[in-house]
Each structure stands twice: as structure tokens, then as C-alpha cells.
């Protein structure tokens, strides 16, 4: 379950963070962006927010941006630090590229291999009530293996518009640009979002 804090103020906003991040990416065009939606995965320990955004860039391309939100800096992860935020409920948040965050990588690998889906979204309102939110982006892993348990993050490298996350269970090929050029591999994480009903491969697992 992913908890959303209704009425919370965040500075800078998520669209502002995404726009700044994408301005420096070689696989994203410059200009205004449109955030199409996001999907969340679940941290078993409930400490790290795991959210992947789908964004349409100025030239009409849809790109994928996984981010993690932490209440303290992640040791050794300075190259993956995207921004810092101030959340009116949670306080300071350190925002990282999810491809370099071991908690996100473990959750992503588990979703691909074990046929996982997005986390349930629950909005908590200031009056103490809560409600389930229909997620704008739905994802599903195509694997049928048991949960892999511990997943080690070994390395991260860029191959064109694909980020290769080397793990102890295989290479996770995170498609930054969601076009028709799908890398070959094994099981997938695929998703749909408003206006897209046919599942699109988001992440491909390439066995070692």
C-alpha cells in the first residue's frame, strides 16, 4: 500500500522536479512536459516512496522516470540525487533516480519476476479519513517465479535510451523512451495509462 497525504504541500513540486531532471537527459527533448500519470511500487519496510512517472515531452515522446523519496540521504548515492523537497507533512525529502536506489531495484525485480502489480493507493485526508485512489497507471509483471527475496544492485549504466541496472538476478532494462524498439529479454513489467489500453513494455529482465 502507498499512502498519499491529501492537502500536503510540496516544494518544489513533482512536475518542477521532473522538468528540471529531464532538461539534462539526452533521451528527452527540451521544452514543456505533460505528466501522464505514475505508478508506485511498495517498499516492504514502508520507509522509501517508490514512484515512476510517465511524461510526454515537447516532441510528443513518452518517457519513464523512476524516482524514490527518502527521509534521509542515501549513503553513496550522490550521483543519483535528483532533488531535495520540503513536504508539509513528512518534512525534508531526498529524491533519487530509482535506477540507483537499491530499494526500488529490489521492488522492481520482484514485480517483474513474480508477476507483481502497482501498489494500492490510499489517500489520507486532514480530517483523518481515507479513501482508495484509482491509479492512473496500471502495471503487471509477466514472470511466474517465486519472490526473489534479496536482490543485489551491482551496477548501473546507460545504453542509449535504456538504463541497464545490473542486479544479482539479471539485468533490468529500464526503457526511458517508450517507443516501439523493445529490447530482447525475458519477463517484463508492462503497463497501461489513460489513452493507452494495449500494455506497453516498461522494463525487461535480461537473465545473466
C-alpha positions as CSV (number, residue, x, y, z in Angstrom):
1,X,0.0,0.0,0.0
2,X,1.2,3.5,-0.8
3,X,-0.1,6.3,1.4
4,X,-0.9,9.7,-0.2
5,X,-1.3,12.7,2.1
6,X,-4.2,14.8,0.9
7,X,-3.7,18.5,1.0
8,X,0.0,18.3,1.6
9,X,2.2,21.0,0.1
10,X,5.5,20.0,-1.7
11,X,8.2,22.4,-2.7
12,X,9.5,22.1,-5.4
13,X,6.5,20.3,-6.9
14,X,6.9,16.9,-8.6
15,X,6.3,18.4,-12.1
16,X,9.0,21.0,-11.4
17,X,11.5,18.3,-10.3
18,X,10.7,16.2,-13.4
19,X,11.1,19.2,-15.8
20,X,14.5,20.1,-14.3
21,X,15.6,16.4,-14.4
22,X,14.5,15.8,-18.0
23,X,16.2,19.0,-19.3
24,X,19.6,17.3,-18.8
25,X,18.7,13.9,-20.2
26,X,20.0,13.0,-23.7
27,X,16.9,10.9,-24.4
28,X,14.4,13.7,-23.6
29,X,13.6,16.7,-25.7
30,X,13.7,20.2,-24.3
31,X,10.6,22.2,-23.6
32,X,7.4,21.9,-21.7
33,X,6.3,18.5,-20.3
34,X,3.0,16.8,-19.6
35,X,2.8,14.4,-16.7
36,X,0.6,11.5,-17.8
37,X,0.5,9.6,-14.6
38,X,2.6,7.4,-12.3
39,X,2.7,4.0,-10.7
40,X,4.0,3.1,-7.3
41,X,5.7,0.0,-6.0
42,X,5.8,-1.0,-2.4
43,X,8.8,-0.9,0.0
44,X,8.3,-3.8,2.3
45,X,9.7,-1.7,5.2
46,X,7.5,1.2,4.4
47,X,10.4,3.7,4.5
48,X,11.0,4.7,0.9
49,X,8.5,6.1,-1.6
50,X,8.8,4.3,-4.9
51,X,7.1,6.2,-7.8
52,X,7.7,6.0,-11.5
53,X,6.3,8.9,-13.7
54,X,5.3,8.7,-17.3
55,X,5.9,12.0,-19.0
56,X,5.2,13.3,-22.5
57,X,7.9,15.7,-23.7
58,X,7.7,18.6,-26.1
59,X,8.1,16.5,-29.2
60,X,5.3,14.0,-28.1
61,X,7.6,11.3,-26.9
62,X,6.6,9.4,-23.7
63,X,9.4,8.8,-21.3
64,X,9.7,6.9,-18.0
65,X,11.2,8.5,-14.9
66,X,11.5,6.3,-11.7
67,X,12.0,8.3,-8.5
68,X,12.4,7.4,-4.9
69,X,11.7,9.6,-1.9
70,X,13.6,9.2,1.3
71,X,13.6,10.9,4.7
72,X,17.4,11.0,4.9
73,X,20.3,10.9,2.3
74,X,21.2,7.5,0.8
75,X,24.8,6.8,1.5
76,X,27.0,6.5,-1.6
77,X,24.2,7.6,-3.9
78,X,25.1,11.2,-4.6
79,X,25.3,10.6,-8.4
80,X,21.7,9.6,-8.4
81,X,20.4,12.5,-6.3
82,X,17.8,14.4,-8.4
83,X,16.5,17.0,-5.9
84,X,15.5,17.8,-2.3
85,X,11.9,18.6,-1.4
86,X,10.1,20.0,1.5
87,X,6.9,18.1,2.3
88,X,4.5,19.8,4.6
89,X,3.6,16.5,6.3
90,X,6.7,14.4,6.0
91,X,9.4,17.1,6.2
92,X,12.5,17.1,4.1
93,X,12.7,14.5,1.3
94,X,15.7,13.4,-0.7
95,X,14.7,12.4,-4.3
96,X,16.8,9.9,-6.2
97,X,16.8,8.3,-9.6
98,X,15.2,5.0,-8.8
99,X,17.6,3.1,-11.1
100,X,20.3,3.8,-8.5
101,X,18.3,3.1,-5.4
102,X,18.6,-0.5,-4.1
103,X,15.1,-0.5,-2.6
104,X,13.5,0.5,-5.8
105,X,15.6,-2.0,-7.8
106,X,14.6,-4.9,-5.4
107,X,10.9,-4.0,-5.7
108,X,11.1,-3.7,-9.5
109,X,12.9,-7.1,-9.9
110,X,10.3,-8.7,-7.6
111,X,7.4,-7.3,-9.6
112,X,8.9,-8.5,-12.9
113,X,9.8,-12.0,-11.7
114,X,6.8,-12.7,-9.5
115,X,4.0,-11.1,-11.6
116,X,3.5,-8.2,-9.2
117,X,1.4,-5.1,-9.8
118,X,1.3,-1.5,-8.7
119,X,0.8,-0.7,-5.0
120,X,-2.7,0.1,-3.8
121,X,-3.1,3.9,-3.4
122,X,-4.8,5.2,-0.2
123,X,-5.3,8.9,0.2
124,X,-5.3,10.1,3.9
125,X,-7.2,13.3,4.4
126,X,-6.6,16.0,7.0
127,X,-9.8,15.0,8.9
128,X,-8.3,11.5,9.5
129,X,-10.5,9.7,6.9
130,X,-9.0,7.8,4.0
131,X,-10.1,6.5,0.6
132,X,-8.7,4.2,-2.1
133,X,-7.5,6.0,-5.2
134,X,-7.8,4.5,-8.7
135,X,-4.3,4.5,-10.1
136,X,-3.9,6.3,-13.5
137,X,-1.1,3.9,-14.5
138,X,-1.5,0.1,-14.1
139,X,1.4,-2.3,-14.3
140,X,1.9,-6.0,-14.3
141,X,4.9,-8.3,-14.2
142,X,4.8,-11.2,-16.6
143,X,7.0,-13.6,-14.6
144,X,5.8,-16.6,-12.7
145,X,8.7,-17.3,-10.4
146,X,8.7,-17.1,-6.6
147,X,9.6,-13.8,-5.0
148,X,13.4,-13.5,-5.4
149,X,14.0,-12.3,-1.9
150,X,17.2,-10.3,-1.6
151,X,18.3,-8.6,-4.8
152,X,21.7,-7.0,-5.0
153,X,22.3,-3.8,-7.0
154,X,25.6,-4.3,-8.8
155,X,26.0,-1.6,-11.4
156,X,24.0,1.0,-13.4
157,X,24.9,2.0,-17.0
158,X,23.3,3.8,-19.9
159,X,22.8,2.2,-23.3
160,X,21.2,4.8,-25.5
161,X,17.7,5.4,-24.2
162,X,17.8,2.3,-22.0
163,X,19.2,2.3,-18.4
164,X,20.7,-1.1,-17.6
165,X,20.5,-1.9,-13.9
166,X,22.8,-4.9,-13.2
167,X,21.5,-7.0,-10.3
168,X,22.1,-10.3,-8.8
169,X,19.1,-11.8,-10.6
170,X,19.7,-10.4,-14.0
171,X,19.9,-7.1,-15.9
172,X,16.8,-4.8,-15.6
173,X,16.5,-2.9,-18.8
174,X,14.5,0.2,-17.9
175,X,13.1,1.8,-21.0
176,X,13.4,5.5,-20.7
177,X,11.7,6.1,-24.1
178,X,8.5,4.2,-24.6
179,X,8.7,3.7,-28.3
180,X,8.4,0.5,-30.4
181,X,12.1,-0.6,-30.0
182,X,11.7,-3.1,-27.2
183,X,14.9,-4.8,-26.0
184,X,15.0,-8.6,-26.2
185,X,15.0,-10.4,-22.9
186,X,12.9,-12.5,-20.5
187,X,9.9,-11.4,-18.3
188,X,8.6,-7.9,-18.4
189,X,6.9,-5.2,-16.4
190,X,4.2,-3.8,-18.7
191,X,1.8,-1.0,-18.2
192,X,-1.2,0.9,-19.5
193,X,-2.3,4.5,-18.8
194,X,-5.1,6.9,-19.9
195,X,-5.4,6.7,-23.7
196,X,-3.2,3.5,-23.9
197,X,-5.1,0.3,-23.5
198,X,-2.6,-2.1,-25.1
199,X,0.1,-3.0,-22.5
200,X,3.4,-1.4,-23.2
201,X,6.7,-3.0,-22.0
202,X,8.3,-0.7,-19.4
203,X,11.1,-2.9,-18.0
204,X,12.7,-6.0,-19.5
205,X,14.7,-8.5,-17.4
206,X,17.6,-10.0,-19.3
207,X,19.0,-13.1,-17.5
208,X,22.7,-13.3,-16.9
